[in-house]
Amino acid sequence: MTPTSFGTRSFAEGLTVIGEAAHDASPEVIELSFEIHSVALNAATALQENATKARQIGQALGATDNAEAQITTGAVEVMPILQLPNAPPAILNPLLLHGAFSTSGPNAPVPMVPAVSDNPNLIGYRAVSSVKVAVRNVNRAGEVIDILTRAGAVSTGSIRYLLQDESTLERTLLEEAVRRARDKATVLAAAVGKSAGNPISISEEVTALQPQPSFGNGRYNPFLMPSAGVTVRPPFISGQLTFCAKVSVVYQLQ
């Protein structure tokens, strides 16, 4: 018995082992993220126009008879558009900018900066909503991108690769990781002349490593406007999804 500040308690000998399992899988679903922007003089009109654009985008995707793409709309955010009454021009002289950020020394002349009022003017509202599209045929991702951008959606450049049924694979990997942990415990306990008993505690972690997307013409973002005479190809998958399961188990030593 070991005395503690909470009384007396016995501690069982424990053996901690790590079990891991991994599996590579080809992506079956591509999840694309877009935004819908609308601007109006008042918030109500901005929201109404945003909802109208969302319906038009959904109709454009549905008109293609693309049953392999599922669209999900998110919340709408409304932000005021403010303008400073005495703000400097939008396009500034590069020489003035160079002088403003010059570090030639403590005695360098201070550039003249126009006075700016603390009370900006409200000139309108911007409504922004998020849209996610899950494409179940990875070969049609480029087609879906074209449809949504033509309908007015703005791509965020975010792409996520998924499987149709990830839960089954995760469960299988966890079971395999636990079996490997038990095998390790049996070997290690036998090496010190003991045996591994019942588990005392267990913790788990499952992660999915995304493949790195590659894009035509050496571009990372396929939604950037191409230069004249250049065609930007849709993304293709370079690599596979890697699912990793890791368990940490503490066994009794007998």
Contacts in CASP RR format, 6 or more apart in sequence:
PFRMAT RR
TARGET T0000
AUTHOR 0000-0000-0000
METHOD contacts of the structure
MODEL  1
MTPTSFGTRSFAEGLTVIGEAAHDASPEVIELSFEIHSVALNAATALQEN
ATKARQIGQALGATDNAEAQITTGAVEVMPILQLPNAPPAILNPLLLHGA
FSTSGPNAPVPMVPAVSDNPNLIGYRAVSSVKVAVRNVNRAGEVIDILTR
AGAVSTGSIRYLLQDESTLERTLLEEAVRRARDKATVLAAAVGKSAGNPI
SISEEVTALQPQPSFGNGRYNPFLMPSAGVTVRPPFISGQLTFCAKVSVV
YQLQ
1 8 0 8 1.000
1 9 0 8 1.000
1 10 0 8 1.000
2 8 0 8 1.000
2 9 0 8 1.000
2 10 0 8 1.000
2 11 0 8 1.000
12 200 0 8 1.000
12 252 0 8 1.000
12 253 0 8 1.000
13 252 0 8 1.000
13 253 0 8 1.000
14 200 0 8 1.000
14 250 0 8 1.000
14 251 0 8 1.000
14 252 0 8 1.000
14 253 0 8 1.000
15 185 0 8 1.000
15 188 0 8 1.000
15 189 0 8 1.000
15 196 0 8 1.000
15 250 0 8 1.000
15 251 0 8 1.000
15 252 0 8 1.000
15 253 0 8 1.000
16 248 0 8 1.000
16 249 0 8 1.000
16 250 0 8 1.000
16 251 0 8 1.000
17 181 0 8 1.000
17 184 0 8 1.000
17 185 0 8 1.000
17 188 0 8 1.000
17 248 0 8 1.000
17 249 0 8 1.000
17 251 0 8 1.000
18 181 0 8 1.000
18 184 0 8 1.000
18 246 0 8 1.000
18 247 0 8 1.000
18 248 0 8 1.000
19 177 0 8 1.000
19 178 0 8 1.000
19 180 0 8 1.000
19 181 0 8 1.000
19 184 0 8 1.000
19 246 0 8 1.000
19 247 0 8 1.000
19 248 0 8 1.000
19 249 0 8 1.000
20 177 0 8 1.000
20 180 0 8 1.000
20 244 0 8 1.000
20 245 0 8 1.000
20 246 0 8 1.000
20 247 0 8 1.000
21 173 0 8 1.000
21 174 0 8 1.000
21 176 0 8 1.000
21 177 0 8 1.000
21 180 0 8 1.000
21 244 0 8 1.000
21 245 0 8 1.000
22 173 0 8 1.000
22 242 0 8 1.000
22 243 0 8 1.000
22 244 0 8 1.000
22 245 0 8 1.000
23 169 0 8 1.000
23 172 0 8 1.000
23 173 0 8 1.000
23 242 0 8 1.000
23 243 0 8 1.000
24 240 0 8 1.000
24 241 0 8 1.000
24 242 0 8 1.000
24 243 0 8 1.000
25 163 0 8 1.000
25 169 0 8 1.000
25 240 0 8 1.000
25 241 0 8 1.000
25 242 0 8 1.000
25 243 0 8 1.000
26 237 0 8 1.000
26 240 0 8 1.000
26 241 0 8 1.000
27 138 0 8 1.000
27 161 0 8 1.000
27 162 0 8 1.000
27 163 0 8 1.000
27 211 0 8 1.000
27 237 0 8 1.000
27 240 0 8 1.000
27 241 0 8 1.000
28 136 0 8 1.000
28 138 0 8 1.000
28 162 0 8 1.000
28 163 0 8 1.000
28 164 0 8 1.000
29 134 0 8 1.000
29 135 0 8 1.000
29 136 0 8 1.000
29 138 0 8 1.000
29 161 0 8 1.000
29 162 0 8 1.000
29 163 0 8 1.000
29 164 0 8 1.000
30 134 0 8 1.000
30 135 0 8 1.000
30 138 0 8 1.000
30 141 0 8 1.000
30 159 0 8 1.000
30 160 0 8 1.000
30 161 0 8 1.000
30 162 0 8 1.000
31 132 0 8 1.000
31 133 0 8 1.000
31 134 0 8 1.000
31 135 0 8 1.000
31 159 0 8 1.000
31 160 0 8 1.000
31 161 0 8 1.000
31 162 0 8 1.000
32 132 0 8 1.000
32 133 0 8 1.000
32 135 0 8 1.000
32 141 0 8 1.000
32 144 0 8 1.000
32 145 0 8 1.000
32 148 0 8 1.000
32 155 0 8 1.000
32 157 0 8 1.000
32 158 0 8 1.000
32 159 0 8 1.000
33 130 0 8 1.000
33 131 0 8 1.000
33 132 0 8 1.000
33 155 0 8 1.000
33 156 0 8 1.000
33 157 0 8 1.000
33 158 0 8 1.000
33 159 0 8 1.000
33 160 0 8 1.000
34 130 0 8 1.000
34 131 0 8 1.000
34 132 0 8 1.000
34 133 0 8 1.000
34 148 0 8 1.000
34 153 0 8 1.000
34 154 0 8 1.000
34 155 0 8 1.000
34 156 0 8 1.000
35 128 0 8 1.000
35 129 0 8 1.000
35 130 0 8 1.000
35 131 0 8 1.000
35 153 0 8 1.000
35 154 0 8 1.000
35 155 0 8 1.000
35 156 0 8 1.000
36 50 0 8 1.000
36 53 0 8 1.000
36 54 0 8 1.000
36 57 0 8 1.000
36 128 0 8 1.000
36 129 0 8 1.000
36 130 0 8 1.000
36 131 0 8 1.000
36 152 0 8 1.000
36 153 0 8 1.000
36 154 0 8 1.000
37 50 0 8 1.000
37 126 0 8 1.000
37 127 0 8 1.000
37 128 0 8 1.000
37 154 0 8 1.000
38 46 0 8 1.000
38 47 0 8 1.000
38 49 0 8 1.000
38 50 0 8 1.000
38 53 0 8 1.000
38 126 0 8 1.000
38 127 0 8 1.000
39 46 0 8 1.000
39 81 0 8 1.000
39 124 0 8 1.000
39 125 0 8 1.000
39 126 0 8 1.000
39 127 0 8 1.000
40 46 0 8 1.000
40 48 0 8 1.000
40 49 0 8 1.000
40 124 0 8 1.000
40 125 0 8 1.000
40 127 0 8 1.000
41 123 0 8 1.000
41 124 0 8 1.000
41 125 0 8 1.000
42 124 0 8 1.000
42 125 0 8 1.000
43 78 0 8 1.000
43 125 0 8 1.000
43 127 0 8 1.000
45 125 0 8 1.000
46 78 0 8 1.000
46 124 0 8 1.000
46 125 0 8 1.000
46 126 0 8 1.000
46 127 0 8 1.000
47 76 0 8 1.000
47 78 0 8 1.000
47 127 0 8 1.000
49 127 0 8 1.000
50 76 0 8 1.000
50 127 0 8 1.000
50 128 0 8 1.000
50 129 0 8 1.000
51 76 0 8 1.000
53 151 0 8 1.000
53 152 0 8 1.000
54 73 0 8 1.000
54 129 0 8 1.000
54 131 0 8 1.000
56 151 0 8 1.000
56 152 0 8 1.000
57 71 0 8 1.000
57 131 0 8 1.000
57 148 0 8 1.000
57 151 0 8 1.000
57 152 0 8 1.000
57 153 0 8 1.000
58 71 0 8 1.000
58 151 0 8 1.000
60 147 0 8 1.000
60 148 0 8 1.000
60 150 0 8 1.000
60 151 0 8 1.000
61 69 0 8 1.000
61 71 0 8 1.000
61 133 0 8 1.000
61 144 0 8 1.000
61 147 0 8 1.000
61 148 0 8 1.000
61 151 0 8 1.000
64 143 0 8 1.000
64 147 0 8 1.000
66 140 0 8 1.000
66 143 0 8 1.000
66 144 0 8 1.000
66 147 0 8 1.000
68 135 0 8 1.000
68 136 0 8 1.000
68 137 0 8 1.000
68 140 0 8 1.000
69 133 0 8 1.000
69 134 0 8 1.000
69 135 0 8 1.000
69 136 0 8 1.000
69 140 0 8 1.000
69 144 0 8 1.000
70 133 0 8 1.000
70 134 0 8 1.000
70 136 0 8 1.000
71 131 0 8 1.000
71 132 0 8 1.000
71 133 0 8 1.000
72 131 0 8 1.000
72 132 0 8 1.000
72 133 0 8 1.000
72 134 0 8 1.000
73 129 0 8 1.000
73 130 0 8 1.000
73 131 0 8 1.000
74 129 0 8 1.000
74 130 0 8 1.000
74 131 0 8 1.000
74 132 0 8 1.000
75 129 0 8 1.000
75 130 0 8 1.000
76 127 0 8 1.000
76 128 0 8 1.000
76 129 0 8 1.000
77 127 0 8 1.000
77 128 0 8 1.000
77 129 0 8 1.000
78 125 0 8 1.000
78 126 0 8 1.000
78 127 0 8 1.000
79 125 0 8 1.000
79 126 0 8 1.000
79 127 0 8 1.000
79 128 0 8 1.000
80 122 0 8 1.000
80 124 0 8 1.000
80 125 0 8 1.000
80 126 0 8 1.000
81 122 0 8 1.000
81 123 0 8 1.000
81 124 0 8 1.000
81 125 0 8 1.000
81 126 0 8 1.000
82 120 0 8 1.000
82 121 0 8 1.000
82 122 0 8 1.000
82 123 0 8 1.000
83 120 0 8 1.000
83 121 0 8 1.000
83 123 0 8 1.000
84 116 0 8 1.000
84 117 0 8 1.000
84 120 0 8 1.000
84 121 0 8 1.000
85 117 0 8 1.000
85 119 0 8 1.000
85 120 0 8 1.000
85 121 0 8 1.000
86 114 0 8 1.000
86 115 0 8 1.000
86 116 0 8 1.000
86 117 0 8 1.000
87 114 0 8 1.000
87 116 0 8 1.000
88 113 0 8 1.000
88 114 0 8 1.000
88 116 0 8 1.000
96 111 0 8 1.000
99 111 0 8 1.000
100 111 0 8 1.000
100 113 0 8 1.000
102 108 0 8 1.000
131 148 0 8 1.000
131 153 0 8 1.000
133 144 0 8 1.000
133 148 0 8 1.000
134 162 0 8 1.000
135 141 0 8 1.000
135 144 0 8 1.000
136 164 0 8 1.000
138 161 0 8 1.000
138 237 0 8 1.000
141 234 0 8 1.000
141 235 0 8 1.000
142 234 0 8 1.000
142 235 0 8 1.000
145 155 0 8 1.000
145 222 0 8 1.000
145 223 0 8 1.000
145 234 0 8 1.000
148 155 0 8 1.000
149 155 0 8 1.000
149 223 0 8 1.000
155 223 0 8 1.000
157 221 0 8 1.000
157 222 0 8 1.000
157 223 0 8 1.000
159 213 0 8 1.000
159 235 0 8 1.000
160 210 0 8 1.000
161 210 0 8 1.000
161 211 0 8 1.000
161 237 0 8 1.000
161 241 0 8 1.000
162 241 0 8 1.000
163 169 0 8 1.000
163 241 0 8 1.000
166 208 0 8 1.000
166 243 0 8 1.000
169 243 0 8 1.000
170 206 0 8 1.000
170 243 0 8 1.000
170 245 0 8 1.000
173 206 0 8 1.000
173 243 0 8 1.000
173 244 0 8 1.000
173 245 0 8 1.000
174 204 0 8 1.000
174 206 0 8 1.000
174 245 0 8 1.000
174 247 0 8 1.000
176 245 0 8 1.000
177 204 0 8 1.000
177 245 0 8 1.000
177 246 0 8 1.000
177 247 0 8 1.000
178 202 0 8 1.000
178 247 0 8 1.000
178 249 0 8 1.000
181 247 0 8 1.000
181 248 0 8 1.000
181 249 0 8 1.000
182 196 0 8 1.000
182 249 0 8 1.000
182 251 0 8 1.000
185 196 0 8 1.000
185 249 0 8 1.000
185 251 0 8 1.000
186 195 0 8 1.000
186 196 0 8 1.000
188 196 0 8 1.000
189 195 0 8 1.000
189 196 0 8 1.000
189 197 0 8 1.000
189 251 0 8 1.000
189 253 0 8 1.000
189 254 0 8 1.000
192 253 0 8 1.000
194 253 0 8 1.000
194 254 0 8 1.000
195 253 0 8 1.000
195 254 0 8 1.000
196 251 0 8 1.000
196 252 0 8 1.000
196 253 0 8 1.000
196 254 0 8 1.000
197 251 0 8 1.000
197 252 0 8 1.000
197 253 0 8 1.000
197 254 0 8 1.000
198 251 0 8 1.000
198 252 0 8 1.000
199 249 0 8 1.000
199 250 0 8 1.000
199 251 0 8 1.000
199 252 0 8 1.000
200 250 0 8 1.000
200 251 0 8 1.000
200 252 0 8 1.000
201 249 0 8 1.000
201 250 0 8 1.000
202 247 0 8 1.000
202 248 0 8 1.000
202 249 0 8 1.000
202 250 0 8 1.000
203 247 0 8 1.000
203 248 0 8 1.000
204 245 0 8 1.000
204 246 0 8 1.000
204 247 0 8 1.000
204 248 0 8 1.000
205 245 0 8 1.000
205 246 0 8 1.000
205 247 0 8 1.000
206 243 0 8 1.000
206 244 0 8 1.000
206 245 0 8 1.000
206 246 0 8 1.000
207 243 0 8 1.000
207 244 0 8 1.000
207 246 0 8 1.000
208 241 0 8 1.000
208 242 0 8 1.000
208 243 0 8 1.000
208 244 0 8 1.000
209 241 0 8 1.000
209 242 0 8 1.000
209 243 0 8 1.000
209 244 0 8 1.000
210 241 0 8 1.000
211 237 0 8 1.000
211 238 0 8 1.000
211 239 0 8 1.000
211 240 0 8 1.000
211 241 0 8 1.000
212 238 0 8 1.000
212 239 0 8 1.000
213 220 0 8 1.000
213 235 0 8 1.000
213 236 0 8 1.000
213 237 0 8 1.000
213 238 0 8 1.000
214 235 0 8 1.000
214 236 0 8 1.000
214 238 0 8 1.000
215 221 0 8 1.000
215 222 0 8 1.000
215 232 0 8 1.000
215 233 0 8 1.000
215 234 0 8 1.000
215 235 0 8 1.000
215 236 0 8 1.000
216 222 0 8 1.000
216 232 0 8 1.000
216 233 0 8 1.000
216 236 0 8 1.000
217 226 0 8 1.000
217 230 0 8 1.000
217 231 0 8 1.000
217 232 0 8 1.000
217 233 0 8 1.000
219 232 0 8 1.000
222 232 0 8 1.000
222 233 0 8 1.000
222 234 0 8 1.000
222 235 0 8 1.000
224 232 0 8 1.000
226 232 0 8 1.000
END
